[in-house]
Amino acid sequence: MTYTISPLPHVKSKESVKSVMWGTVAALVPITIAAIYLFGLPALTIVLATVVAAVVTEIVIYKAASQPITIRDGNAVLIGLLLALLMPASVPIWVPIIGAAFAIAIPKYIFGGTGTLVFHPALVGFAFLLAAWPTLMGTVSIPNLGGFSDLLLETGAGRLVEASPALVLLGGAFVLYKKYVDRRVALSATILLLLLMPIVGMGSQLPYVITGGYFLGLIFLAADPITSPVTKKGRLVYGTVLVLLILIQLHFDTYFAGMCFAVLLMNVFSPFIDRNTIPKPIGGK
Amino acid sequence: MIIPLQQHDGAVCDSLVSVGDIVSVGQLIGDGEFRIHSSVSGEVTAVSELPHPTGKDVLSVVIKTHDGEKREIEPVELSAGKIRRIIKEAGIVEPNGHPTLRTKGDIDTIVVNGTNTWDLSSYEAIMLDHPSKIVYGLKALMETVGAKKAFIIIELGSEALNTMRTETIPDSNIKVIATPGYYPPGTENTLSKKFAKKKVPRGSTTEDRGVLVSSIAAMKAIYDALRDGEPMIKKVVTVAGAVGSPRNVLVDIGTPIGYMIKECGGCSGTPVKIIVNGAISGAAQYSDEVPVIKTTTGILVQTERDIEREPQAPCINCAWCVDECPIGLMPHLLYGYADSAQFDKCAELYIGDCVECGMCAYVCPSKLPIVQIIRYGKHGVAEMEASE
């Protein structure tokens, strides 16, 4: 009788990169449906076009480079969906398509693909579109027009993701529970931001922060595992500094794009934070 | 019966018997820095290098048993001064290979590990069956080393929690602690830091800080040695996985694991992997002729269906391994540096501190063979240091 031998461990948890990515996509389904309900057909076309553009771009690039195609891991779908949700409902359909192609080609593929990339591809795609076509990307969102019920369905929303803060939080709670995004980053950033704003005298701007866009930014984008730090201490530092950057941006009143650029800026510091917060192992002097 | 002459962390014992000798239960057959006793009566048929659960071949004594020839073991008369000698001579070993009585220094606290992984439950079985013996053994050990307090660590939700709590009510210096975590053997420093609140600097042991980390199995073995005069010749072992009737069994040391699997209903399906000491931290065996030794706590049988063969993906920096590491290392960085042969970086990140418990590779969503590569890294660091 011969037996297989292998190094330990001999069982592995059920979670895989695939389940992390597709699980995160699943968490975004409720808010996507709410956006389609609120904005109608344009939202549906934006979502479909962006996701398809991301997937097709990935297939084409990886095929051209004769590398294994990793569409099944769900990363391209996730990037496409996140980018679509950041779009204003009124945007012409070709804009997010270009954004998705850019997001896959430059920040994802050029930077080495899943795992090694530095900047969150969906955010880079968004920043690129904002810089290229500011007029098309600009939108007027006036949160909390209808009071408390706007937490469920935001009638003043301009972007897809702002359709419902409550549904973004619902998806967020799921990914936080499953640890698909980093708990320390997401919770430290969200709680600190909501606590600090009244303290530094920006309480009147709170409605602009209690939106789907901000919750998506803090939970799904900032706490994205690939681009956020790894050390336990580093993740708290990351969340804290991010909040300070957001507060500075908010002071100059660019409420949504400001948050996105704050996260992108923090992406740069992520390796730096990691390197300087390497923990001492138990027994370390 | 196959009784290896190395069942602890240290040198192989010298054989005191040779082919043709008749041995009886409890007879000393190996001596040196440690002691090994025969668990059966019979005739020595071979003294040679044979497969060992660690994967290498170790000098072992093979005994052909004579049925019904069990020697009566005489109970030992107890006097305080004798306890230390008896425990020492009984050859009691922890599951990680450390002798239970390994220090002459001052010990203040004893931490008894009673946590098991999901596929093993031998500690729980001992606690449920013999709670009073465990407390007896613990008290004897406390008296021997002069410890003032002791903690028994049990997983939350374990049935043994109530049993042990009830048993230790009269003793204010023994505390049962429920924990959500699991502590693989070898994480003595972690247990010391978390429960005895004593941090152990690199290069020294928990004993240097006055903390002795032991296990439930050792407490029972101390009782057996003191009250029944029985050295460590039996072990409670969990037989789990793809077998007819998975259960905990009390076996003589030296029993081949193939025999135990047969006794527990045999394999259900074709066995592909046999693992000693747990699915996460255990070692896969290439032969079922390997005997149960003093450090054995469980045997797990896996069929093709149970074996993980998912393809690898790149590391996504999810930090689950960092959160899980009981030592506080950065497993994903060690993996990356070792994989690219940057051994100086591995050494900077304290690769030598890794106890190879396997938790990082268990949680890894990218299915990276982290432990395998870390072992390679340790090897590389050793070579690098040797060449300097």
Interface residues (C-beta under 8 A of the other chain):
Chain A: M1 T2 Y3 T4 I5 S6 P7 L8 P9 H10 V11 K12 S13 E15 S16 V17 K18 S19 V20 T70 D73 G113 T114 G115 T116 K179 D182 P225 I226 T227 S228 V230 T231 K232 R235 I278 P279 K280 P281 I282 G283 G284 K285
Chain B: G55 D119 N189 T190 K193 K199 V200 P201 R202 P271 V272 K273 I274 I275 A279 I280 S281 G282 A283 A284 Q285 Y286 S287 D288 L300 Q302 D306 I307 E308 E310 A313 P314 C315 I316 N317 C318 A319 W320 V322 D323 P326 I327 G328 L329 M330 H332 L333 L349 Y350 D353 E356 G358 M359 A361 Y362 V363 C364 P365 S366 K367 P369 V371 Q372 R375
